[in-house]
Amino acid sequence: MKKPCEKPMKMLKLEALSRRLSPNHPKQKKITNDYRKIRTGFNGESSIGKELKELSKKYQVFHDLRLSRDESSFFQMDFLIVSTNCCIIIEVKNFAGLLYFDRTYPQLIRTKDGQEQAYLDPLIQVDVQKSRLINWLNFHKFPLLPIETLIANANSNTIIKTTPGHASIFKQITGKETLISKIQTLDKKYPSAQLTQRQRNKLSNTFLQKNTPHNPDILKWYQISETDLLKSVHCPECSILQMQRHWGKWTCAHCSYSSKDAHIQTLRDYALLIRPKITNKQARLFLQIESIDIMQRILSTMELPYTGQYKNREYNLDGLFHE
Ligand SMILES: [Zn+2]
């Protein structure tokens, strides 16, 4: 995969936020709900991503590209597959139950446990993504590749129906089981190469370069003050915030587990929630360490890049974002 499946920034931030707020914090419930939604979406994408690993090297796979022509109106694609002959946009869904693609009044009606619910038609959603991608390719002066679209449902417990006479839409809808063969069928529609190998590499590099992940300031988003965040180091074993540093290692006051590097997750939380840079003083406050020297030793063994001297030295925590 050119751009593998990784947890989105907002998901990492919500995980950090939830463990850094007390369980009875007034925003905790909303955060947990929002987190569950993102997690369900991500789990669906991961399971589709696993299938896509079966594709041959002929196809380049990008997970979660977020692009814009003008740095303001972004469009996001769950997966984009690029061969030298065409592009395929994949939108991942997680619907269980009976799905009815209504073509008289374009919408998706899902029936589950006797309840009907209407959704935005994903076929329209991918059409919008397609026209945005065409604009983007034009803007960056790439040859206009044919673009196909697919809806991939990650949930296997689904029955799909549509308005009589519209069975052709099933070419664009797939479950996990038929995903690879549908991709190959779509690709075969375009037997001649539209891009040279060199052009395709340039396109792939431009996708990666121009990708702008959604990265909200999560405290601002939920209107939570920095002072609400719980400080100190979580125990990797029992998750309780009671680790104490003695003789070069962390020991949990609750379960006695000990760890040499439990502080890494704490600094990652700091980077995700507050700022991706930290001074010795800020680190002492967040990790609840009194000694400047011990803090200095911890930060220098992590070999983080830094700028500035002495008290003003700031360590860069960017490298800690992904697990
Ligand atoms: Zn513990």
Residues whose N, C-alpha, C, O or C-beta is under 5 A from the ligand:
A	BS01	ZN	C235 E237 C238 S239 C252 H254 C255 S256 Y257
